Amino acid sequence: MIIDLSGKVAIVTGAGRGIGRHIALTLAKEGVITVGTDIRQELMDELALEFAEQQLNGAQYLCDVRDANRIAEVVKEVQSRFGRIDILVNNAGVASGGTVETLKEEIWDANMDINLKGTFLMCQAVVPVMKAQRSGRILNAASFAAIVPAYGSAAYASSKAAVKQFTRVLAGELGPYDVTVNCYSPGMIPTDMNSFAKQPEERQQRLLETLTLRRWGSKEDIASLICFLASDLAGYITGTMIDISGGKLATQIPGMAYEAARKDALQS
Ligand SMILES: NC(=O)c1ccc[n+]([C@@H]2O[C@H](COP(=O)([O-])OP(=O)(O)OC[C@H]3O[C@@H](n4cnc5c(N)ncnc54)[C@H](O)[C@@H]3O)[C@@H](O)[C@H]2O)c1
């Protein structure tokens, strides 16, 4: 079985760096005409250079996901240049935080405006195109924080939990048009957004010990999931949230299996 995405047209938001950049490059290498957008021009310039060097097909646009007018311009431009939109990856996000007692109102607003409202505005602009095509895949970045929140993540976790519910609502609305809408919840993927892999060794170990698969997730892990969900193979999946966290919820004490495996190794 082969995942064939060639010739499809995708928009990936927040494609300037991190997971979004990797998703954009992976889709493009799979033959997808890939439009990357980001709020930072210098990151779009870097991505444009990488696309040119690797002779990948697509375009890069400066676009703040909070700006409905700019989104409308970009969607119109993508339609006129490439004719359709098959895949929308709402990856752009921020993760600033603070305890409820100390959280600044502007931090709360930034999380809600970028993570949640940005996803809504992008969908609102792209849905008419996908409805007219009677096909499409919308993939929204939620987070493991939407399942179990971390300390001090009120703004972020609330916005991502809302992305999950928004995803289900939209999936319900778009069923008759064969447009599927799903979200995914990455666990711990080292990127510039976080400092997972830069923390003192002991703290890294404590975090990794919460995982059934005791390793950080990678941008490749997320991009592979996106490729599958965006493909024809995933045509019967909609309204779901895929947990891609290395098994943070699989078992109560992941360390027990590692102790048993160590004993096994000593005995063999
Ligand atoms: N890295 C993780 O462990 C992890 C875990 C769970 C969920 N996620 C989610 O995955 C997504 C990507 O995370 P990442 O780690 O690559 O983050 P990142 O900070 O490295 O990248 C985010 C990108 O979004 C862009 N962006 C920010 N605000 C924007 C706006 N208003 N409009 C357009 N673009 C904007 C940034 O410029 C940046 O290029 C986010 O939605 C994040 O919440 C990440």
The ligand as an SDF file (V2000), in Angstrom:
LIG
                    3D

 44 48  0  0  0  0  0  0  0  0999 V2000
    6.5400   20.8920   19.9270 N   0  0  0  0  0  0  0  0  0  0  0  0
    5.6950   20.2150   20.6980 C   0  0  0  0  0  0  0  0  0  0  0  0
    6.1110   19.4290   21.5650 O   0  0  0  0  0  0  0  0  0  0  0  0
    4.2110   20.3510   20.5060 C   0  0  0  0  0  0  0  0  0  0  0  0
    3.3690   19.5960   21.3260 C   0  0  0  0  0  0  0  0  0  0  0  0
    1.9880   19.7030   21.1660 C   0  0  0  0  0  0  0  0  0  0  0  0
    1.4660   20.5560   20.1920 C   0  0  0  0  0  0  0  0  0  0  0  0
    2.3010   21.2780   19.4150 N   0  0  0  0  0  0  0  0  0  0  0  0
    1.6870   22.1690   18.4260 C   0  0  0  0  0  0  0  0  0  0  0  0
    2.2900   22.0040   17.1520 O   0  0  0  0  0  0  0  0  0  0  0  0
    2.3220   23.2540   16.4700 C   0  0  0  0  0  0  0  0  0  0  0  0
    3.7460   23.5870   16.0440 C   0  0  0  0  0  0  0  0  0  0  0  0
    4.5750   23.6340   17.1940 O   0  0  0  0  0  0  0  0  0  0  0  0
    6.1540   23.8710   17.1150 P   0  0  0  0  0  0  0  0  0  0  0  0
    6.7460   23.1900   18.2950 O   0  0  0  0  0  0  0  0  0  0  0  0
    6.6680   23.5610   15.7640 O   0  0  0  0  0  0  0  0  0  0  0  0
    6.2300   25.4700   17.3910 O   0  0  0  0  0  0  0  0  0  0  0  0
    7.2020   26.5980   16.8120 P   0  0  0  0  0  0  0  0  0  0  0  0
    7.0820   27.7440   17.7560 O   0  0  0  0  0  0  0  0  0  0  0  0
    8.5710   26.0660   16.5340 O   0  0  0  0  0  0  0  0  0  0  0  0
    6.5270   26.9840   15.4100 O   0  0  0  0  0  0  0  0  0  0  0  0
    5.3120   27.6890   15.3560 C   0  0  0  0  0  0  0  0  0  0  0  0
    5.2660   28.4810   14.0570 C   0  0  0  0  0  0  0  0  0  0  0  0
    4.0170   29.2090   14.0480 O   0  0  0  0  0  0  0  0  0  0  0  0
    4.2840   30.5440   13.6160 C   0  0  0  0  0  0  0  0  0  0  0  0
    3.2640   31.4600   14.1300 N   0  0  0  0  0  0  0  0  0  0  0  0
    3.1150   31.9170   15.4000 C   0  0  0  0  0  0  0  0  0  0  0  0
    2.1120   32.7860   15.4590 N   0  0  0  0  0  0  0  0  0  0  0  0
    1.5850   32.8770   14.2120 C   0  0  0  0  0  0  0  0  0  0  0  0
    0.5160   33.6220   13.6470 C   0  0  0  0  0  0  0  0  0  0  0  0
   -0.2030   34.4770   14.3860 N   0  0  0  0  0  0  0  0  0  0  0  0
    0.2460   33.4540   12.3290 N   0  0  0  0  0  0  0  0  0  0  0  0
    0.9870   32.6220   11.5740 C   0  0  0  0  0  0  0  0  0  0  0  0
    2.0240   31.9080   12.0480 N   0  0  0  0  0  0  0  0  0  0  0  0
    2.3140   32.0390   13.3630 C   0  0  0  0  0  0  0  0  0  0  0  0
    5.6660   30.8470   14.1810 C   0  0  0  0  0  0  0  0  0  0  0  0
    6.2990   31.9550   13.5350 O   0  0  0  0  0  0  0  0  0  0  0  0
    6.3870   29.5240   13.9500 C   0  0  0  0  0  0  0  0  0  0  0  0
    6.9830   29.4590   12.6730 O   0  0  0  0  0  0  0  0  0  0  0  0
    1.7240   24.2780   17.4300 C   0  0  0  0  0  0  0  0  0  0  0  0
    0.3520   24.4570   17.1580 O   0  0  0  0  0  0  0  0  0  0  0  0
    1.9020   23.6220   18.7850 C   0  0  0  0  0  0  0  0  0  0  0  0
    0.9840   24.0740   19.7480 O   0  0  0  0  0  0  0  0  0  0  0  0
    3.6530   21.2090   19.5490 C   0  0  0  0  0  0  0  0  0  0  0  0
  1  2  1  0
  2  3  2  0
  2  4  1  0
  4  5  1  0
  4 44  2  0
  5  6  2  0
  6  7  1  0
  7  8  2  0
  8  9  1  0
  8 44  1  0
  9 10  1  0
  9 42  1  0
 10 11  1  0
 11 12  1  0
 11 40  1  0
 12 13  1  0
 13 14  1  0
 14 15  2  0
 14 16  1  0
 14 17  1  0
 17 18  1  0
 18 19  2  0
 18 20  1  0
 18 21  1  0
 21 22  1  0
 22 23  1  0
 23 24  1  0
 23 38  1  0
 24 25  1  0
 25 26  1  0
 25 36  1  0
 26 27  1  0
 26 35  1  0
 27 28  2  0
 28 29  1  0
 29 30  1  0
 29 35  2  0
 30 31  1  0
 30 32  2  0
 32 33  1  0
 33 34  2  0
 34 35  1  0
 36 37  1  0
 36 38  1  0
 38 39  1  0
 40 41  1  0
 40 42  1  0
 42 43  1  0
M  CHG  2   8   1  16  -1
M  END
$$$$
